[in-house]
Amino acid sequence: MTEFNKKYGLLRWVFLCACILLAAHPAMTQISPSGPRIGAAPLKFVRKNINYQVVSFDDLYFNYKPPVDVEHPDGNITRAAKVPMAIPQQIQALNGQKVAIKGFVIPLADSEGKTVKEFLFADQLVSCLFCAMLGYDQWMVGTTVDPKGFNIKAEEFDDLITIYGTFDVGPKFEDGEFVGIYRIKADGYEVDKKKFLGIF
């Protein structure tokens, strides 16, 4: 074996070990897109001495159908469930809890040069929830605890954002119209930092 091959093999081994150690480090699992799973301790996201339970949109998805027919602005209609659907117990248990969840922020009004006080929060980057045919368990309505709102930059709306705050679960109607099942009163947000090679 040549000197070059020895050095190359050593470097490759060191890099592989570093990758394994980084993947196993607790900081790398502080918030996970897969969220908590049955039989595993819930992941925590700590800010200002508050423990937020990490959940994901996968955890919240159960193919929910609304209790009434819903007509959308584009003319599409989401048909009501033939039998009212109960929200799974593990999701209902999150009602009123402090949670942290990753998704995409969709401002409810033009936010250019303004702070975001009300927003939609979805598991996909879309310009229109109903045009994209997202289910009611794939997005939520968000409002900020701080009356000043969030100062999210225009380019950050294309990035995954962690929203953390108090979660509210249950069908909601406004003026007789069904408006969704999930809401979050957001304490804060963090934009995911781009990582080099998904590591650094």
Salt bridges, closest charged atoms under 4 A:
ASP59 OD1 - ARG37 NH1 2.13
ASP69 OD2 - ARG79 NH1 3.08
ASP159 OD1 - LYS194 NZ 2.54
ASP168 OD2 - ARG183 NE 2.69
GLU174 OE2 - LYS172 NZ 3.72
ASP187 OD2 - LYS98 NZ 2.91
GLU190 OE2 - ARG47 NE 2.50
ASP192 OD2 - LYS102 NZ 3.25
